[in-house]
């Protein structure tokens, strides 16, 4: 996912105002978003394909736009499995 470095100091080897590609599931990235050091670039559509559907050979595996949607899907369609950590395709 793309973020803009919004703090007053450089972060992730980028200067304030620069864009960086980072893993939104990374705990450090989440903390920096909450602290205002990073701001998600507007207009991005995140997606993650359901790994369980892929493993089961589903012809058109479901794609999700958020970790909450993925967790809900796992609760309904794959209740014996634990939803994986979010990882953008």
C-alpha positions in Angstrom: 0.0 0.0 0.0 1.2 3.5 -0.7 1.6 6.0 2.1 2.8 9.6 2.2 5.4 10.5 4.8 3.5 13.2 6.7 5.6 13.8 9.7 8.2 16.5 10.0 11.1 14.0 9.9 12.2 11.5 7.3 10.8 8.0 7.7 11.4 4.7 5.8 14.3 6.3 3.9 11.9 8.9 2.5 11.5 12.6 3.0 8.3 14.3 4.3 5.9 14.5 1.3 7.4 11.5 -0.5 5.4 8.3 -1.1 6.5 4.9 0.1 5.1 1.4 -0.5 4.7 -0.5 2.8 2.9 -3.5 4.1 -0.3 -2.4 5.9 -0.2 -5.5 8.0 3.2 -4.6 9.5 2.7 -3.5 13.2 5.3 -0.6 12.8 3.4 0.7 9.8 0.1 0.6 11.7 1.7 2.5 14.6 3.1 5.2 12.3 -0.3 5.6 10.6 -2.0 6.0 14.0 0.7 8.5 15.0 0.3 10.5 11.8 3.8 9.8 10.5 2.2 8.1 7.5 -1.0 8.9 5.6 -2.5 6.4 3.2 -2.6 7.7 -0.4 -6.2 8.4 -1.3 -8.0 6.3 -3.9 -6.2 3.1 -3.4 -8.2 -0.1 -3.6 -6.6 -2.8 -1.5 -7.4 -6.4 -2.2 -6.5 -9.8 -1.0 -7.6 -13.1 -2.5 -8.8 -15.7 -0.1 -6.0 -18.2 0.3 -8.3 -21.0 1.5 -10.5 -20.6 -1.6 -7.4 -20.7 -3.8 -6.2 -23.9 -2.0 -9.6 -25.5 -2.4 -9.4 -24.9 -6.2 -12.3 -22.4 -6.4 -12.4 -21.1 -10.0 -13.1 -17.5 -9.0 -11.7 -17.0 -5.5 -13.1 -14.2 -3.5 -11.2 -10.9 -3.2 -11.5 -8.6 -0.2 -10.9 -4.9 0.4 -10.2 -5.1 4.1 -9.0 -7.5 6.9 -12.5 -7.3 8.4 -14.2 -8.6 5.2 -11.6 -11.4 5.1 -12.3 -12.4 8.7 -16.0 -12.3 8.1 -15.6 -14.6 5.1 -13.5 -17.0 7.0 -16.1 -17.1 9.8 -18.8 -17.9 7.2 -17.1 -20.1 4.6 -14.1 -21.5 6.4 -15.1 -21.7 10.1 -12.5 -24.4 10.9 -9.7 -22.2 9.8 -8.2 -19.0 11.3 -8.2 -16.0 9.0 -4.7 -15.3 7.8 -2.9 -12.0 8.4 -3.7 -9.4 5.7 -1.4 -9.5 2.8 -2.2 -7.4 -0.3 -2.1 -9.2 -3.6 
